[in-house]
Amino acid sequence: MAITGQELGLAFVIGGIILLLAEAASPGAFMLVPATVLLILGAIGMIAPSLLLSWWSPLITAIIVVPTTILTIKFYQKLAP
């Protein structure tokens, strides 16, 4: 039984929600970046399941990770100078 893109997308969304809850419980643990990436990839996987299982997936992940990391670092710098 193979895992489909929609199932993987749902797993990513659930993992992202869990990481967001963990970040809310202990702020500053820098779990916001992986949570955001998982939520976006999960949404992509649920909308376009074949895209999530293709070779485009690592490229899309890199495109999401870089700006998310930069924005999160800037947010934490403003939050606690």
C-alpha positions as MATLAB code, in Angstrom:
seq = 'MAITGQELGLAFVIGGIILLLAEAASPGAFMLVPATVLLILGAIGMIAPSLLLSWWSPLITAIIVVPTTILTIKFYQKLAP';
ca = [
       0.000    0.000    0.000;
       1.640    3.215   -1.197;
       1.233    6.561    0.477;
      -0.511    9.131   -1.701;
       0.348   12.805   -1.926;
      -2.869   13.743   -0.141;
      -2.077   11.462    2.803;
       1.424   12.873    3.010;
       0.004   16.400    2.797;
      -2.392   15.673    5.643;
       0.464   14.270    7.728;
       2.462   17.455    7.044;
      -0.471   19.642    8.126;
      -0.911   17.658   11.352;
       2.833   17.848   12.034;
       2.812   21.595   11.381;
      -0.081   22.126   13.791;
       1.705   20.098   16.458;
       4.858   22.192   16.008;
       2.824   25.431   16.193;
       1.270   24.251   19.450;
       4.716   23.346   20.791;
       5.992   26.807   19.821;
       3.031   28.399   21.603;
       3.802   26.350   24.727;
       7.489   27.336   24.744;
       8.059   30.521   22.721;
      11.476   31.109   21.244;
      12.184   27.452   20.532;
      12.438   28.310   16.795;
       9.838   25.723   15.785;
       7.961   28.331   13.784;
      10.021   27.766   10.628;
       9.504   24.003   10.305;
       5.851   24.402   11.313;
       5.256   26.961    8.568;
       7.080   24.873    5.984;
       5.104   21.761    6.925;
       1.800   23.626    6.754;
       2.570   25.074    3.313;
       3.843   21.756    1.961;
       0.809   20.028    3.437;
      -1.520   22.448    1.696;
       0.328   21.907   -1.575;
       0.111   18.154   -1.069;
      -3.618   18.297   -0.500;
      -4.236   20.589   -3.485;
      -1.768   19.019   -5.941;
      -0.760   15.582   -4.613;
       1.369   14.655   -7.619;
       3.493   17.785   -7.172;
       4.397   16.792   -3.620;
       5.710   13.422   -4.777;
       7.731   14.789   -7.707;
      11.264   16.107   -7.951;
       9.862   19.651   -7.587;
       9.176   19.063   -3.900;
      12.748   19.760   -2.657;
      12.906   22.908   -4.787;
       9.585   24.153   -3.432;
      10.772   23.388    0.101;
      13.940   25.431   -0.407;
      11.917   28.325   -1.824;
       9.721   28.245    1.285;
      12.471   27.698    3.884;
      14.769   30.586    2.983;
      12.294   33.502    3.285;
      10.537   31.910    6.248;
      13.816   31.594    8.125;
      14.835   35.171    7.351;
      11.446   36.567    8.398;
      11.409   34.522   11.607;
      14.903   35.674   12.584;
      13.925   39.304   11.970;
      10.727   38.800   13.992;
      12.639   37.369   16.958;
      15.182   40.202   16.742;
      12.400   42.792   16.974;
      10.654   40.858   19.730;
      13.702   40.685   21.985;
      16.356   43.254   20.989;
];
